[in-house]
Amino acid sequence: MRLLSSGDVCEIVGMKHSTFDEWCSKGVVVPVEGGQGHGDHLRFFMMQAVGIVLALELHASKRRRALAYAGQVKVAGWLCGS
């Protein structure tokens, strides 16, 4: 299974890199591998990208769910790579 880079995910979901980095640092999105040191790139499943799209839609919706809520839902584990 091919894993996606942070740049791939941002391109697929239409998210700014700075926002994606913030979500990763807050634990809203957890990479399936990488991030253990300088130059160790984060990698993600395609289904995590799908979960991020859903989280963005929730965030932009009329109900305007908080980022913490999107992290709690984790779209059946997709945001956390499980």
C-alpha positions in Angstrom: 0.0 0.0 0.0 1.4 3.4 -1.0 1.7 5.9 1.8 1.2 9.7 1.2 3.6 12.5 2.2 2.3 15.6 4.0 2.5 17.4 0.7 0.4 14.8 -1.0 -2.3 15.0 1.7 -2.3 18.8 1.5 -2.6 18.7 -2.3 -5.4 16.1 -2.2 -7.5 17.8 0.4 -6.7 21.5 -0.5 -5.3 22.4 2.9 -2.4 24.8 3.6 0.7 23.1 4.8 0.8 25.3 7.9 -2.7 24.2 8.9 -1.8 20.5 8.3 1.4 20.9 10.4 -0.7 22.4 13.2 -3.2 19.6 13.1 -0.3 17.1 13.3 1.4 18.8 16.2 -1.9 18.9 18.1 -2.5 15.2 17.5 -5.6 15.7 15.4 -3.9 13.9 12.5 -1.4 11.2 13.5 1.0 9.8 10.8 1.2 6.1 10.3 5.0 6.4 10.2 7.8 8.9 10.3 8.4 12.0 12.3 11.0 10.5 14.6 13.7 13.1 13.8 15.0 15.6 11.4 14.5 14.4 7.8 12.1 11.6 8.8 9.1 12.4 6.7 5.6 11.9 7.9 3.5 9.3 6.0 -0.3 8.9 5.9 -2.9 6.5 4.5 -5.2 7.7 1.8 -8.2 7.1 4.1 -6.7 9.6 6.5 -6.9 12.2 3.7 -10.6 11.2 3.3 -11.0 11.7 7.1 -9.4 15.1 6.8 -11.8 16.2 4.1 -14.7 15.2 6.4 -13.1 17.1 9.3 -12.8 20.2 7.1 -16.4 19.9 6.1 -17.5 19.6 9.7 -15.4 22.6 10.6 -16.9 24.7 7.8 -20.4 23.5 8.4 -23.2 25.6 9.9 -22.7 23.8 13.2 -19.0 24.8 13.1 -17.7 21.9 15.2 -14.4 22.6 17.0 -11.2 21.1 15.8 -11.0 19.1 19.0 -14.4 17.5 18.1 -13.0 16.5 14.7 -10.0 14.9 16.5 -12.3 13.0 18.9 -14.5 11.6 16.1 -11.4 10.5 14.1 -13.7 9.2 11.4 -13.6 5.6 12.4 -9.9 5.9 13.1 -8.9 7.3 9.7 -7.3 10.5 11.1 -5.1 8.5 13.3 -4.2 5.8 10.8 -5.9 3.0 12.6 
